[in-house]
Each structure stands twice: as C-alpha cells, then as structure tokens.
Amino acid sequence: MECSLAIKGIASTRVLQEVEDAFLKLTGMEFSFIDLKGKPVIIPQYAGHSCKSLISSKKKDQIFLDLVNKSCASAGSSKRTCFAEYNKLQIAFIPIVIEEKAIGVIMMCPGQADNSGVRKEQVKNAAELLSILINYIFKHEFDFLVVSESDKQFSRNQEAVLKAVAFIKKNYHDKDISLQKVASEVSLSHYYFSHIFKDELKITFIEYLTKIRMEAAAKMLKNRNLNVNQIAYAVGYQDPNYFSKVFKRYMKTSPIEYRNSVLKKGVEKQIITA
C-alpha cells in the first residue's frame, strides 16, 4: 500500500504519549518520529526533549545531518535498527515497518542530562523494546495513525498549510511577518514548514507572501487618496523604494504607471458607458 508518514493525530494519540512517558521512566530513553529522510514528522514540542534539542540545535551541522540521513536510509532499506554515535552520544534509528515496508523511523537517544555513563548495551536493549512496542501499535492501529494516499481527508501537512495561508492573508501587512513566525503559528519547525509549504503550493513562502502583498497593493493603488509611500507601509514594507522595485518586478510596471493605467481605463470605461 502506498502511504506517507503523515501520522494522523500523532501528537494527541494517548497511547503513544503514554508509551513515551512510560518508556522514559523505564529506560531513561527518549524518542521522536522522523521520516526516511531524517526530518521530524510531528510538531517539535511533542518530541522528547533530548531528541528535540538534537534536531533543532544540530540542524546546521552537516556532519550530524549526514549521519541522520545515512542512518535513516540504512534502517529503512534493511528494516533493522541502526545504531550511531555522535559526540559520544549513542543514538538508535528504529524502522517503523507496515506491510513489510519501512514508512518511517524512530530516533531514540538517552534523555538524561549527562549521557556519558550510558552504555551501548543499554541503548541496544532499549531499542529492541521500543521497536516491539511501536511496531505493535502501528500494526494494530494502522488505519488510524497513517494517512494513505487514497485518504480523502486533508493530511496534517495540508491542514498546516491552509492555516498558514489564512494567517498570511490576515497579517501580510505586518512588517515582522516571517517564515519563522508563521511556522510557529502552525506549530512546526521553520525548515520543515518551508518544505511542506512549497510542496503543497508549488511556491516558496516568500514568493507567496510577495504575491499577497502585491495583489493588496494593486487594489490600494486604485485609491487616489493614497500615495505610494502609504501603500508600501500598508502592505508591510518599511522602504518605499524597495517596495516599488518589488512591485515593478512582480507587476512588470511601476506603482505610478500601474495607477495611471488603471485610472485611465476607468475613465475610458465611464466615457463608453455614458
């Protein structure tokens, strides 16, 4: 069955939250769900603290990224747990297997502040236990946890993008609106949000924000009482000159030329219909 690791209600699924809490108390290990390319698939605040710290603080560390990508690929292809070490930290990458196909990975690591005393054997034993628990849950709750390609309902990613679009349309005039701010609004990391936004809309975040701002500016230019500077500020630009450059690049004409053209067409239409 074709499916994606868009896990339905993963953050609110009580059984998984209870497993995470109990597993931490029992083994001292935390875990987080990631896809086969090493990217988080649940909102960051629901990931284990240590896993969340790794994912966020190491995102610019290419060595760590390469290690995660390689480990996820290995776990996904072999359908066996892959172990790795990063700065003396023992990490396990456990494949989630449905119908003999790996659909994602669980990244597991020690949850305590000082990880130096954690032995490889402890990590191995904990990983074996976690693999059994999570794969058992997924096997019996597959229809509820995994969104198939034929599912007609919006995936969590689509819902997040829809919410982001609504937020952008309502707040495009905010000079401080940014990818990070909108990602936070939909409870996603900014790098993951950037990926799904472009994947769903086939346009980048900044391209979409510019589109909304330029469309709003075009409407405002029909009002003779607003000058270009006022319109620039009204759509979120603090530099009117930069606004004019962006408008010309987007509309293929300057704000003044656009206004004159629109007003001229309006006068001609009035003459024709008079």
Kinemage of the C-alpha trace (Angstrom):
@kinemage 1
@onewidth
@group {chain A} dominant
@subgroup {mainchain}
@vectorlist {calphas} color= white
{ca met a 1} P 0.000 0.000 0.000
{ca glu a 2} L 1.285 3.448 -0.939
{ca cys a 3} L 1.401 5.650 2.161
{ca ser a 4} L 3.174 8.623 3.665
{ca leu a 5} L 4.382 9.114 7.202
{ca ala a 6} L 1.855 11.849 7.823
{ca ile a 7} L 0.723 10.344 11.121
{ca lys a 8} L -2.862 11.187 11.947
{ca gly a 9} L -3.242 12.753 15.351
{ca ile a 10} L 0.226 11.621 16.428
{ca ala a 11} L 0.548 14.467 18.932
{ca ser a 12} L -2.824 13.721 20.533
{ca thr a 13} L -2.798 9.924 20.397
{ca arg a 14} L -2.949 8.988 24.061
{ca val a 15} L -1.430 5.525 23.687
{ca leu a 16} L 1.729 6.930 22.071
{ca gln a 17} L 2.087 9.661 24.677
{ca glu a 18} L 1.677 7.113 27.443
{ca val a 19} L 4.266 4.863 25.806
{ca glu a 20} L 6.701 7.762 25.569
{ca asp a 21} L 6.282 8.709 29.246
{ca ala a 22} L 6.481 5.132 30.475
{ca phe a 23} L 9.435 4.307 28.227
{ca leu a 24} L 11.418 7.283 29.559
{ca lys a 25} L 10.787 6.241 33.182
{ca leu a 26} L 11.650 2.618 32.445
{ca thr a 27} L 14.748 3.029 30.282
{ca gly a 28} L 15.834 6.685 30.539
{ca met a 29} L 15.484 6.941 26.756
{ca glu a 30} L 13.534 9.463 24.687
{ca phe a 31} L 12.386 9.147 21.103
{ca ser a 32} L 10.950 11.115 18.208
{ca phe a 33} L 9.302 10.148 14.917
{ca ile a 34} L 11.176 11.161 11.763
{ca asp a 35} L 10.745 10.302 8.094
{ca leu a 36} L 13.127 8.240 5.992
{ca lys a 37} L 14.992 11.436 5.042
{ca gly a 38} L 15.647 12.368 8.658
{ca lys a 39} L 13.030 15.121 9.043
{ca pro a 40} L 10.618 15.396 12.001
{ca val a 41} L 7.019 14.417 11.301
{ca ile a 42} L 5.401 15.687 14.498
{ca ile a 43} L 5.334 19.159 15.978
{ca pro a 44} L 8.544 19.767 17.959
{ca gln a 45} L 7.009 20.233 21.420
{ca tyr a 46} L 5.771 16.643 21.377
{ca ala a 47} L 9.182 15.174 20.665
{ca gly a 48} L 11.403 14.022 23.509
{ca his a 49} L 13.443 16.885 24.982
{ca ser a 50} L 16.818 15.416 24.052
{ca cys a 51} L 15.640 14.449 20.558
{ca lys a 52} L 14.150 17.899 20.048
{ca ser a 53} L 17.423 19.516 21.125
{ca leu a 54} L 19.364 17.341 18.706
{ca ile a 55} L 17.057 18.057 15.793
{ca ser a 56} L 16.951 21.816 16.385
{ca ser a 57} L 20.468 22.620 17.580
{ca lys a 58} L 22.259 20.349 15.104
{ca lys a 59} L 20.236 21.294 12.046
{ca lys a 60} L 23.139 23.315 10.640
{ca asp a 61} L 25.729 20.655 11.489
{ca gln a 62} L 26.313 18.866 8.202
{ca ile a 63} L 28.162 16.006 9.879
{ca phe a 64} L 25.152 15.325 12.102
{ca leu a 65} L 22.723 15.695 9.190
{ca asp a 66} L 24.728 13.254 7.103
{ca leu a 67} L 24.774 10.800 9.995
{ca val a 68} L 20.988 11.028 10.418
{ca asn a 69} L 20.313 10.725 6.686
{ca lys a 70} L 22.636 7.759 6.314
{ca ser a 71} L 21.206 6.022 9.393
{ca cys a 72} L 17.600 6.568 8.295
{ca ala a 73} L 18.355 5.247 4.823
{ca ser a 74} L 20.078 2.209 6.307
{ca ala a 75} L 17.251 1.489 8.751
{ca gly a 76} L 14.667 1.979 6.019
{ca ser a 77} L 16.319 -0.292 3.460
{ca ser a 78} L 17.339 -3.080 5.859
{ca lys a 79} L 14.249 -2.739 8.083
{ca arg a 80} L 16.588 -3.248 11.011
{ca thr a 81} L 17.611 -0.913 13.813
{ca cys a 82} L 20.704 1.109 13.005
{ca phe a 83} L 22.993 2.437 15.750
{ca ala a 84} L 25.191 5.511 15.531
{ca glu a 85} L 27.339 7.654 17.791
{ca tyr a 86} L 27.633 11.429 17.744
{ca asn a 87} L 29.915 13.256 20.203
{ca lys a 88} L 29.849 10.186 22.475
{ca leu a 89} L 26.037 10.157 22.374
{ca gln a 90} L 24.539 6.781 21.493
{ca ile a 91} L 21.613 7.062 19.048
{ca ala a 92} L 19.342 4.334 17.673
{ca phe a 93} L 17.335 4.591 14.449
{ca ile a 94} L 14.438 2.132 14.584
{ca pro a 95} L 12.389 1.481 11.423
{ca ile a 96} L 8.578 1.542 11.547
{ca val a 97} L 7.509 -1.336 9.321
{ca ile a 98} L 4.000 -1.711 7.894
{ca glu a 99} L 3.140 -4.497 5.458
{ca glu a 100} L 6.858 -5.296 5.067
{ca lys a 101} L 7.626 -1.729 4.093
{ca ala a 102} L 9.518 0.835 6.180
{ca ile a 103} L 7.413 4.008 6.339
{ca gly a 104} L 9.448 5.974 8.854
{ca val a 105} L 11.999 5.872 11.646
{ca ile a 106} L 12.088 6.405 15.400
{ca met a 107} L 15.174 8.262 16.570
{ca met a 108} L 15.964 7.212 20.152
{ca cys a 109} L 18.623 8.615 22.469
{ca pro a 110} L 19.311 8.895 26.218
{ca gly a 111} L 17.102 11.514 27.862
{ca gln a 112} L 19.301 12.363 30.830
{ca ala a 113} L 21.455 15.484 31.004
{ca asp a 114} L 24.701 13.548 31.376
{ca asn a 115} L 24.828 10.802 28.759
{ca ser a 116} L 28.450 9.783 29.311
{ca gly a 117} L 27.515 6.841 31.537
{ca val a 118} L 25.049 5.280 29.128
{ca arg a 119} L 26.442 2.042 27.674
{ca lys a 120} L 25.870 0.781 24.135
{ca glu a 121} L 24.247 -2.331 25.579
{ca gln a 122} L 21.648 -0.195 27.378
{ca val a 123} L 20.773 1.594 24.155
{ca lys a 124} L 20.588 -1.673 22.240
{ca asn a 125} L 18.241 -3.288 24.777
{ca ala a 126} L 16.028 -0.202 24.949
{ca ala a 127} L 15.876 -0.023 21.140
{ca glu a 128} L 14.760 -3.651 20.903
{ca leu a 129} L 11.966 -2.990 23.391
{ca leu a 130} L 10.876 0.221 21.665
{ca ser a 131} L 10.851 -1.479 18.268
{ca ile a 132} L 8.469 -4.128 19.550
{ca leu a 133} L 6.183 -1.613 21.270
{ca ile a 134} L 5.889 0.936 18.461
{ca asn a 135} L 5.609 -1.565 15.640
{ca tyr a 136} L 2.926 -3.450 17.583
{ca ile a 137} L 0.947 -0.210 17.974
{ca phe a 138} L 1.313 0.673 14.317
{ca lys a 139} L 0.370 -2.815 13.191
{ca his a 140} L -2.913 -2.708 15.104
{ca glu a 141} L -3.711 0.988 14.687
{ca phe a 142} L -2.521 1.458 11.106
{ca asp a 143} L -5.830 2.774 9.756
{ca phe a 144} L -5.947 5.418 12.469
{ca leu a 145} L -2.322 6.508 12.527
{ca val a 146} L -1.222 6.551 8.908
{ca val a 147} L -2.782 8.602 6.139
{ca ser a 148} L -2.954 6.578 2.922
{ca glu a 149} L -2.705 8.213 -0.473
{ca ser a 150} L -6.363 7.424 -1.124
{ca asp a 151} L -7.490 9.148 2.075
{ca lys a 152} L -9.829 11.945 1.037
{ca gln a 153} L -9.328 13.955 4.200
{ca phe a 154} L -6.675 16.633 4.457
{ca ser a 155} L -3.381 15.411 5.800
{ca arg a 156} L -1.833 17.199 8.729
{ca asn a 157} L 0.563 18.935 6.335
{ca gln a 158} L -2.270 20.248 4.200
{ca glu a 159} L -4.121 21.474 7.266
{ca ala a 160} L -0.995 23.281 8.464
{ca val a 161} L -0.522 24.977 5.078
{ca leu a 162} L -4.178 26.047 4.965
{ca lys a 163} L -3.840 27.557 8.420
{ca ala a 164} L -0.615 29.289 7.372
{ca val a 165} L -2.245 30.742 4.236
{ca ala a 166} L -5.105 32.151 6.300
{ca phe a 167} L -2.619 33.669 8.751
{ca ile a 168} L -0.579 35.254 5.940
{ca lys a 169} L -3.658 36.773 4.290
{ca lys a 170} L -4.699 38.263 7.621
{ca asn a 171} L -1.247 39.543 8.632
{ca tyr a 172} L 0.599 40.331 5.370
{ca his a 173} L 0.752 43.990 6.437
{ca asp a 174} L 2.862 43.087 9.481
{ca lys a 175} L 6.429 44.229 8.802
{ca asp a 176} L 7.734 41.497 11.101
{ca ile a 177} L 5.948 38.569 9.482
{ca ser a 178} L 8.438 35.866 8.583
{ca leu a 179} L 8.787 32.181 7.773
{ca gln a 180} L 9.748 31.505 11.375
{ca lys a 181} L 6.749 33.403 12.734
{ca val a 182} L 4.233 31.626 10.505
{ca ala a 183} L 5.842 28.235 11.174
{ca ser a 184} L 5.479 28.876 14.893
{ca glu a 185} L 1.824 29.779 14.347
{ca val a 186} L 1.162 26.317 12.885
{ca ser a 187} L 3.421 24.595 15.447
{ca leu a 188} L 6.081 23.375 13.012
{ca ser a 189} L 9.826 23.887 12.796
{ca his a 190} L 10.595 26.530 10.172
{ca tyr a 191} L 12.725 24.244 7.991
{ca tyr a 192} L 10.050 21.519 7.903
{ca phe a 193} L 7.286 24.102 7.345
{ca ser a 194} L 9.255 25.632 4.458
{ca his a 195} L 9.457 22.198 2.820
{ca ile a 196} L 5.768 21.299 3.110
{ca phe a 197} L 4.627 24.825 2.140
{ca lys a 198} L 6.472 24.643 -1.172
{ca asp a 199} L 5.472 21.025 -1.666
{ca glu a 200} L 1.760 21.827 -1.251
{ca leu a 201} L 1.563 25.199 -3.053
{ca lys a 202} L 4.429 24.792 -5.546
{ca ile a 203} L 5.685 28.203 -4.460
{ca thr a 204} L 8.037 29.330 -1.686
{ca phe a 205} L 6.862 31.153 1.415
{ca ile a 206} L 8.442 34.477 0.389
{ca glu a 207} L 7.022 34.186 -3.129
{ca tyr a 208} L 3.552 33.632 -1.722
{ca leu a 209} L 3.856 36.496 0.778
{ca thr a 210} L 5.027 38.808 -2.018
{ca lys a 211} L 2.098 37.709 -4.195
{ca ile a 212} L -0.431 38.546 -1.461
{ca arg a 213} L 1.231 41.894 -0.743
{ca met a 214} L 1.404 42.900 -4.398
{ca glu a 215} L -2.234 41.995 -5.003
{ca ala a 216} L -3.236 44.109 -1.991
{ca ala a 217} L -1.048 46.996 -3.194
{ca ala a 218} L -2.612 46.844 -6.665
{ca lys a 219} L -6.059 47.271 -5.137
{ca met a 220} L -4.898 50.192 -2.990
{ca leu a 221} L -3.377 51.963 -5.989
{ca lys a 222} L -6.892 52.465 -7.331
{ca asn a 223} L -7.450 54.888 -4.449
{ca arg a 224} L -6.205 58.349 -5.491
{ca asn a 225} L -6.014 59.457 -1.853
{ca leu a 226} L -3.205 57.024 -1.008
{ca asn a 227} L 0.327 57.770 -2.152
{ca val a 228} L 2.908 55.070 -2.915
{ca asn a 229} L 4.698 55.508 0.415
{ca gln a 230} L 1.473 54.977 2.358
{ca ile a 231} L 0.668 51.870 0.345
{ca ala a 232} L 4.173 50.474 0.878
{ca tyr a 233} L 3.794 50.789 4.653
{ca ala a 234} L 0.246 49.409 4.496
{ca val a 235} L 1.401 46.132 2.898
{ca gly a 236} L 4.353 45.571 5.224
{ca tyr a 237} L 7.301 47.339 3.574
{ca gln a 238} L 9.339 49.853 5.547
{ca asp a 239} L 11.295 51.039 2.494
{ca pro a 240} L 9.037 52.556 -0.210
{ca asn a 241} L 11.838 52.405 -2.774
{ca tyr a 242} L 12.275 48.678 -2.208
{ca phe a 243} L 8.517 48.227 -2.399
{ca ser a 244} L 8.490 49.957 -5.804
{ca lys a 245} L 11.252 47.665 -7.072
{ca val a 246} L 9.406 44.550 -5.899
{ca phe a 247} L 6.115 45.828 -7.376
{ca lys a 248} L 7.731 46.514 -10.749
{ca arg a 249} L 9.395 43.111 -10.791
{ca tyr a 250} L 6.126 41.404 -9.940
{ca met a 251} L 3.668 43.509 -11.983
{ca lys a 252} L 6.057 44.417 -14.844
{ca thr a 253} L 5.285 48.094 -14.283
{ca ser a 254} L 5.930 50.703 -11.599
{ca pro a 255} L 3.280 51.588 -8.988
{ca ile a 256} L 2.708 55.022 -10.559
{ca glu a 257} L 2.436 53.590 -14.074
{ca tyr a 258} L 0.057 50.928 -12.815
{ca arg a 259} L -2.139 53.527 -11.086
{ca asn a 260} L -2.239 55.758 -14.184
{ca ser a 261} L -3.116 52.778 -16.360
{ca val a 262} L -5.924 51.632 -14.065
{ca leu a 263} L -7.362 55.116 -13.661
{ca lys a 264} L -7.177 55.726 -17.414
{ca lys a 265} L -9.063 52.517 -18.095
{ca gly a 266} L -11.650 53.578 -15.544
{ca val a 267} L -12.190 56.952 -17.250
{ca glu a 268} L -12.431 55.325 -20.691
{ca lys a 269} L -14.992 52.859 -19.375
{ca gln a 270} L -17.082 55.708 -17.951
{ca ile a 271} L -16.987 57.560 -21.293
{ca ile a 272} L -18.052 54.429 -23.212
{ca thr a 273} L -20.947 53.669 -20.872
{ca ala a 274} L -22.078 57.310 -20.582
